[in-house]
Amino acid sequence: MVVGMVALLAAAWGAPELLAAAATEGAAEHKPGIINIDKTLLLQLVNFLILVAILYKFLFKPLTGFMAQRAEGIKRSLSEAEEARRAAARTMEEYSAKLVAAQKESEAVRARMEQEVTAERQHLLKESREEATRLLEAARAEIGREVKKAKATLREEAVTLSLAAAEKLLGRALTEADHRRLVEQAIRDVGGEN
């Protein structure tokens, strides 16, 4: 079909005097009316078909090819964009999951650290109380020893003073039995224990 149109175009191109003669001949026979079926109509139809063939060959085919490529490129871009959106959504979900896991882990670490601090505080408090109790008992024991020592010293001094006072009062030397009796009485008077 295209070959026939090109041959017709070449014939028309190569024989312009034939076309001019056909046009003048058609003009002489031209009858008034809406549609006249004559040679000019045939020439117009041939010209129209040639124009359609040329447009189809040089414009419509490349244009449809370009449009098909463009549509394919758009489809590809849309699918890539959708895949990128899905990847971003997956990444966001992973990030959210990691964030939640990190928060849980930090809460667990914080709770564990609080427990350790509380346990250490209790341990130190217990050690401090035990140390205070031990020191208090040691101080009480030391005070008790010092009190006993002081009482013993006081008894000895009281006995010595009593003996000295008794010797002065009596003006004589006391015997061993007198010493013993006076010591026992002084001890009873002082309220000491033996």
Secondary structure, DSSP 8 states (H G I E B T S, - for coil): -HHHHHHHHHHHHH-HHHHHHHHHHHHHT---SS---SHHHHHHHHHHHHHHHHHIIIIIHHHHHHHHHHHHHHHHHHHHHHHHHHHHHHHHHHHHHHHHHHHHHHHHHHHHHHHHHHHHHHHHHHHHHHHHHHHHHHHHHHHHHHHHHHHHHHHHHHHHHHHHHHHHHH-S---HHHHHHHHHHHHHHHT---
